Amino acid sequence: MRYEFAPMEGITGYVYRNAHHQFYKKIDRYFTPFITPNQTRKFTSREMNDVLPEHNQGIEIVPQILTNKAEDFLWASEKLRDLGYEEVNLNLGCPSGTVVTKKRGAGFLAFPVALDAFLEEVCNGINRLGMKISVKTRVGKDSPDEWEELLEIYSRYPLSELIVHPRIQTDFYRNHPNLDAYELAAEKNSSSKISLTYNGDLFSIQDFENLIERFPNTETVMMGRGLLTNPALAEQIEGMQEKCGSSEAGFCKARRDDPCFSEKENEEKEKCDEKQRLRKFHDALLAGYSEAIPGDRNVLFKMKELWFYFGQAFENDEKALKQIRKAVKMDVYRDAVAKIFSECELKNPPGFQ
Ligand SMILES: Cc1cc2nc3c(=O)[nH]c(=O)nc-3n(C[C@H](O)[C@H](O)[C@H](O)COP(=O)(O)O)c2cc1C
C-alpha cells in the first residue's frame, strides 16, 4: 500500500511536513497546499518558501496548483520544474465559496467543456516540459450525476494519478464519501493506465479495513484529517498489514485473532510511547513555527489550529483544551500543553480496540 499525505491549506506547509517526516514514517508523498498562480507571474513568499528544495530535504513532495487558466498552470509548472520538481497536481476539489465562484477547484467541475480544453492544453504543455500531472478531484459540483462525464474526460488524458475525494462541492466535508461514485471510478479505471487513489474519511484502521474490503485492489490511499489527529495512522495501518503478512482484504480478521492484540500490557506501553512521540512532534512543530513565523501570536494561532485535530486524540481533555484555546501568551500555552500531556491519556487508536 502506498500512503499520501493530503494537501491542507494553512496546515501541511513545509514546517508541518518536515516535523511529520522526522517523527513518523510510511508516507510516500506529501502534497503541498495549493499554489494559485496569476498574472503577476510571481509566487507569493509563502508559496515560494513552501516549495524551496532546502525546505523539503529528503521528502517526496508534489506541489499542487489551483487555477482554471492553462497558461498560468504551465507557467507555475515550469517554475516548479526549475526548482527540481517532476510532477504537479491540479486541484479540482477545493469547495470554498471564494474559489468556486471563480470557477476554480471544485467549481471548475461544473464546466466540463472548458475543463476538457484546459486539460488538453495543460497536458500538452506538461509533456513539453518533461513533467507529469496528477489530478485531485471531487465527483461533481452539484450532483454525483456529473461524475460519469468527468471520468470520461479524465480517461482521455495521460494523468499520472487520479486522486478521488468522493464528495461533491456542496457537501464541503459533510455527509459521507460516496463510495458508489468511487466504485464507478474503480470500474472505469480498471482498464486504463491512470493510477487511482482513494481519499476521504480514513480516520482509523477500521475505516481503512472497510475500504479494502470493498475495494481490494486499492494500491494508494491519501489521508488528511486522520493523520492530523493521529500522525501515526499510516504506520499503524501498515503495521497491521505487515503483522498479518498480507496486504489483502482479510488481514483484519487475522489481526483480531492474533493473541498479542488482546494483551492489555502491550497496548498500554504502546500508548505511552505514542504519547511521548506525539509530544516530541508537537515540540518540533512549535520550534519550527517559532523560527518561521514572526511573533508569538501568529505561532500560537498555528498551534491552536492544530489542536483542533490533536485534541481529538486525547481522553478527558476538555479542560486542558480550553486553556490552550484561551492562551494568548506563549508560557500559558506551554503550561496548558504540559498539562494535557501529563494528565490526559491518548484514546485507544480505534484499530487497537
Ligand atoms: C483545513 C483544510 C485544508 C485543505 N486544503 C486543501 C488544499 O490545499 N488542497 C486540496 O486539494 N485539498 C485540501 N483540503 C482537502 C483535503 O486534502 C482532503 O481532500 C479532505 O480533507 C478529505 O480527506 P480526509 O477525510 O482524509 O481529511 C483541505 C481540507 C481541510 C480540512
The ligand as an SDF file (V2000), in Angstrom:
LIG
                    3D

 31 33  0  0  0  0  0  0  0  0999 V2000
   -8.3070   22.7050    6.5360 C   0  0  0  0  0  0  0  0  0  0  0  0
   -8.2870   22.0070    5.2180 C   0  0  0  0  0  0  0  0  0  0  0  0
   -7.4780   22.4680    4.1860 C   0  0  0  0  0  0  0  0  0  0  0  0
   -7.4680   21.8150    2.9420 C   0  0  0  0  0  0  0  0  0  0  0  0
   -6.6620   22.2860    1.9330 N   0  0  0  0  0  0  0  0  0  0  0  0
   -6.6060   21.6230    0.7420 C   0  0  0  0  0  0  0  0  0  0  0  0
   -5.7350   22.0340   -0.3140 C   0  0  0  0  0  0  0  0  0  0  0  0
   -4.9460   22.9710   -0.1930 O   0  0  0  0  0  0  0  0  0  0  0  0
   -5.7800   21.3310   -1.4750 N   0  0  0  0  0  0  0  0  0  0  0  0
   -6.6050   20.2480   -1.6460 C   0  0  0  0  0  0  0  0  0  0  0  0
   -6.6130   19.6200   -2.7080 O   0  0  0  0  0  0  0  0  0  0  0  0
   -7.4140   19.8300   -0.6630 N   0  0  0  0  0  0  0  0  0  0  0  0
   -7.4210   20.4790    0.5240 C   0  0  0  0  0  0  0  0  0  0  0  0
   -8.2080   20.0080    1.5190 N   0  0  0  0  0  0  0  0  0  0  0  0
   -8.9240   18.7240    1.3250 C   0  0  0  0  0  0  0  0  0  0  0  0
   -8.0320   17.5550    1.8070 C   0  0  0  0  0  0  0  0  0  0  0  0
   -6.8580   17.4690    1.0310 O   0  0  0  0  0  0  0  0  0  0  0  0
   -8.7930   16.2160    1.7230 C   0  0  0  0  0  0  0  0  0  0  0  0
   -9.1870   16.0030    0.3940 O   0  0  0  0  0  0  0  0  0  0  0  0
  -10.0260   16.2060    2.6150 C   0  0  0  0  0  0  0  0  0  0  0  0
   -9.7070   16.6640    3.9110 O   0  0  0  0  0  0  0  0  0  0  0  0
  -10.6140   14.7910    2.6800 C   0  0  0  0  0  0  0  0  0  0  0  0
   -9.6450   13.8920    3.1570 O   0  0  0  0  0  0  0  0  0  0  0  0
   -9.6110   13.4250    4.7070 P   0  0  0  0  0  0  0  0  0  0  0  0
  -11.0060   12.9320    5.0200 O   0  0  0  0  0  0  0  0  0  0  0  0
   -8.5640   12.3370    4.7500 O   0  0  0  0  0  0  0  0  0  0  0  0
   -9.2610   14.6130    5.5290 O   0  0  0  0  0  0  0  0  0  0  0  0
   -8.2610   20.6680    2.7420 C   0  0  0  0  0  0  0  0  0  0  0  0
   -9.0720   20.1980    3.7800 C   0  0  0  0  0  0  0  0  0  0  0  0
   -9.1040   20.8440    5.0040 C   0  0  0  0  0  0  0  0  0  0  0  0
   -9.9890   20.3080    6.1080 C   0  0  0  0  0  0  0  0  0  0  0  0
  1  2  1  0
  2  3  1  0
  2 30  2  0
  3  4  2  0
  4  5  1  0
  4 28  1  0
  5  6  2  0
  6  7  1  0
  6 13  1  0
  7  8  2  0
  7  9  1  0
  9 10  1  0
 10 11  2  0
 10 12  1  0
 12 13  2  0
 13 14  1  0
 14 15  1  0
 14 28  1  0
 15 16  1  0
 16 17  1  0
 16 18  1  0
 18 19  1  0
 18 20  1  0
 20 21  1  0
 20 22  1  0
 22 23  1  0
 23 24  1  0
 24 25  2  0
 24 26  1  0
 24 27  1  0
 28 29  2  0
 29 30  1  0
 30 31  1  0
M  END
$$$$
